């Protein structure tokens, strides 16, 4: 695996190292952003432990977001994955801010504390949301850091056909953490390596799942899984470090799952168009891209088709060294929250 150049510790002290890649009224409510764990830099300011959640209206819907760091710092935008929220960046937002980066984390439409309207959810819809957020709120080119579906969204935002619609280049770098294959599992039907018999089995399974999710039994099923213990068990399966699945994280997910419209958004996301695979999106990416992958990920295994694809890009000299791939030994699907100190150090070093 190819490691990013330079020492992590030195880069943590020097935000200029990243500048080569990073060139309304708000309604606020106070929320708790957990203090860094013992592994996170002790230099993180105490005043970053509690931040105000701000609100931005996008297409008539309330979007919640957080910001920390110096106003003149290089900009970083953190994008979460399915079922969680910006709160999963609880120890990344303050740490990056303390190192001199103007850091943002927002909740995707239909997830977290953002509004949950009845719309057709898609990677492209969320890409529009993030692109408009960078234009209207951030106001500067940014490095997008995404986990899981958040990585897919970052790739969609950085497409030249989207960027040409904005007054300035929105993205000058991408950090993809355990990139998802699609918005939902239907994307597996598009796997060219899939044997035909498996394709028919998967297609039949997804038809059945769609039927169940759109039937009267779906709501009781959803109600049964959004309790605290069930959520805790689901999250523990995604984390390598079960201690990080604490009461704060669990409660954030439970609260969002009990919001008005949460069930409808859940169904729309799981039954909607899975979108474009990351391999196709990467073909048109022209900004430096850093790929981090926990090698103990049960959702998108490092030895699966997407993990192998990104690793191959990094090892291919023809890629112009725009893509760097690094394995995170023992990391699960959410390594940025499993071991934030390691991931924060690698991002700032890159």
Buried (B, 14 or more C-beta within 10 A) or exposed (E): BBEBEEEBEEBBEBBEBBBEBBBEEEEEEEBEBBBBBEEBBEEBEEEBBEBEBBBBEBEEBBBBBBBBBEEEBBBBBBBBBBBBBBBBBBBBBBBBBBBBBBBBBBBBBBBBBBBBBEBEBBBBBBBBBBBBBBBEBBEBBBBBBBBBBBBBBBBBBBBEEBBEEBEEBBBBBBBBBBBBBBBBBBBBBBBEEBEEEEBEEBEEBBEEBBEBBEEEEBBEEBEEEBBEEBBBEBBBEBBBBEEBBBEEBBBBBBBBBEBEBBBBBBBBBBBBBBBBBBBEBBEEBBBBBBBBBBBBBEBBBBEEBBBEBBBEBBEEEEBEEBBBBBBBEEBBBBBBBBBBBBBBBBBBBB
